[in-house]
């Protein structure tokens, strides 16, 4: 990652990607509520995080290219994100709650990213 941008920008960008993908899945659940035999799906990340916190493991960072910085946060490893089928019929109230929560998290993450860029902009203007 470019030295101008720190780990925070990479992390916030990754969170926006995750929340965007989750929004599509939850919206798909809502759109298919009347489809026979359709079961709710969700993008699993929280379970991975909870498992790692319980085990007190440190995340393993793998360099897939020698040009990558060692230990740097990069794009999300899509192997950690998994679409799981709940096996249950779609519950509209639950799905709308997930959609609202995800929307709020996306907006908060976008605002944090915008503030980060504004602070960089301020720094660059002061250097002139």
N, C-alpha and C positions, 0 to 999 in steps of 0.2 A: 504494500500500500504506500502511496506517496507520503513522504514525511510531513507534508503540510497538514494532512488529515490524520487525526489520532484514532485510537481504537473506538472511541465513542461514536464517531460517524459510521464506522463499519458495523458496529453493533446495532445502531439505530436503523441503518439500511437493511440489515438482516431481519430485524423485527418487522419492518414495513413489508418485506417480502413474505414473511410468515403470515402476517395478519391479512394480507391480500389473498393469499392462497386459502386461508381458512374462511374468509368471506365468501369465496366462490363455492366452497363445499357446503357451507351452511345455507347459502342461497339456493343451491341445488336441492338440498333437503326440503326446503320450503316449497320450491317449484314442483317437486315430485310427491307432495303430501297425499294426493289422490291416486297415485299410481299403485296398482295392486302389487303386492309382494315386494315393494320398495322398503328398504330399511335405512335408518339414519346413519350417516357417516360423519366422521370428524377427523381433524388433523391432530395427531397426537404429538405434543411436545412437552406438555406439563408432566406427563408420567415419566418421561426421560429425565427431566430436571429433578423431579421428586426422588427418583431412584438414585441419581448421582448424589443428591444431598444426603440421603440416608446412608449411603456407602462412604461418604466423605471422600469420594474419588476426585482427583484432579482431572480436568478434561484432557484428553489426549489430542495433541495437535500433530497432524501428519503433513509433511511437506511432499506434495505431489510433483513438484518441480523444483529444481535446484535454485531457480531464480527467486523463489518465494522467500520472504523473510522468515526466519525460524521463530516459531511461537506466535506469529501475528494472527490476529483475527481476520478472517477473510469471508468469502461467501459461505453461506450455510452448507453444511454437508447434508444433502437431501436424504442420506441414509438415516439420519436422526429423526426425520419427519416422516411419519407414516400415516396413511389414510386407513382408518379402521372402521369396520362395519359393526355397529352396536348390536345388530340382530333384532332390534326392536322397531316397531312402527314409529313414524315421525310424530313427535309431540310438538304441535305448533307453538305452544307457550314456551317450552324449553328452547326451541330453535330461535324464536324471536328474542328470547333473553340472551342467547349466545351471540346473535347478530348485533344486538344493542351493545353488549359488552365489548365485542370485537371492534365495533365502530368507534366506541370511546377510546379504546386502547390505540387504534390506528391514528385517530386525531391527536391524542396526546404524544405519540411517538413522532408524528409529523411536525407538531409544534416544537418539540425538543430539538429535532433536526434543524428546523428553521432558526431557532434561537442560536444553535451552534454556528450556523452559517452567518447569521447576523453578527455574532461576536468576532468571527474571522474577518468579516467585512470591516468592522470597526478597527480591528488591529491593522489591517492593510491600509486603511485611510489614515491612521495615525502615523504610519511609517513614512508616508509621502513627505 
